[in-house]
């Protein structure tokens, strides 16, 4: 932590014992109640992860539900022209538990925090185990190490398929904007004495998008068809065996992604688009 | 399509934008001889494309590249995302259709532009083709001719002479045009007159084409529609990564 930063004196303790590293690029004269406010950091998988994705959302009449949706996220940074702060912690959260999930609360100088980013990362030794996840989940994530594990089921009539997929890799979600009244606004604003919630929203339905660019529909049929051994469980190896050239030309387009030539690579590319900001807000994934 | 920024009807123009004109050139990106991912060595004899328009846009492509400056971060609302892609304002556009031979550099009509920082490009393919290669292209928007040989001669050393074509209908459009948006842009900000370049990576078009089903004959065999090889070709054509835009400043 930067020494003698006036901002340090304002930082409130983390609700999950996480460390907030904050610094001021310009010296602040004071941190009284009038020129600072609270930011409450949360994450949520919304109804699609907690309750499932109904058939009406799919273009091929499947419906899906998640039994487990483990994600390691954190490394939140926000800055404006005068200040910068970061939450160095990462949290292992199971988003199938009812949310939104509290991560930490901090006090920040008031103003527009227009540049915000966060990361989904492979689990780290210091990753904080959120109450929604248990030690067994942590052990399984550390075995990768993984950043995301999704376990669930998709159904269509009598058809039933399960999946249990884990992914490593880091995605950095930068330049997050929130959608307010139909307008996109970068980052968030803290009013003096105010309290603002910043939600790292995860959109689980994006796992089933059928295009990496442009308009995409939710589909599961190609994933179901990948079940080569017919045991009803679709593995990542089975997805690897499905070349995209064996799928209809008008689906599973890869846009500007290179090297995405099979269904596993396609789903892995979709992982980078799970992260959102304050609901329907977007970030630039890298 | 969003009007050119700063023009009548454009919504993102500002007093600080200046109008400039860009020459426009199209050429092959890379070599006409290459190996694809499925074990074929390809030599192109011809490559033709029916271009309807070219644009440079504010929206970021899906390739997840870094913005160039803090100002870009704050001003642009370009958040590439399936189902949520925002192409942003048009900063340059060339609207005169032309058919081109990709094995040579072709200069197209001038593009009208405004100063600004593009992040992606857009190509529109149009049918029927017009211009020098319209008769050869006929109803197709793309035509390739070449020879493919297995990269492992121990497996098979028979050359496959092929012709690959695609129509707008095969590319999923019923409108006579196909838009390929979110193409990578490697240039810098538009500050003054210069040249907009489009490099077409034909190797990417054919990267997932398995020529096994093409009979080794003296004359060329067309990639049949509804085959795996043609599907791979159509998928390659739809890849935004195959169309690389750039900008060259005038000296």
Interface residues (C-beta under 8 A of the other chain):
Chain A: X114 X115 X174 X175 X177 X184 X186 X206 X209 X211 X212 X213 X214 X215 X216 X243 X244 X245 X246 X248 X249 X250 X253 X254 X255 X256 X257 X258 X261 X270 X272 X273 X282 X283 X284 X285 X286
Chain B: X37 X60 X61 X62 X63 X64 X66 X67 X70 X73 X74 X77 X78 X79 X80 X81 X82 X83 X84 X85 X170 X172 X181 X182 X183 X184 X204 X207 X208 X210 X228 X231 X232 X234 X235 X238 X239 X240 X241
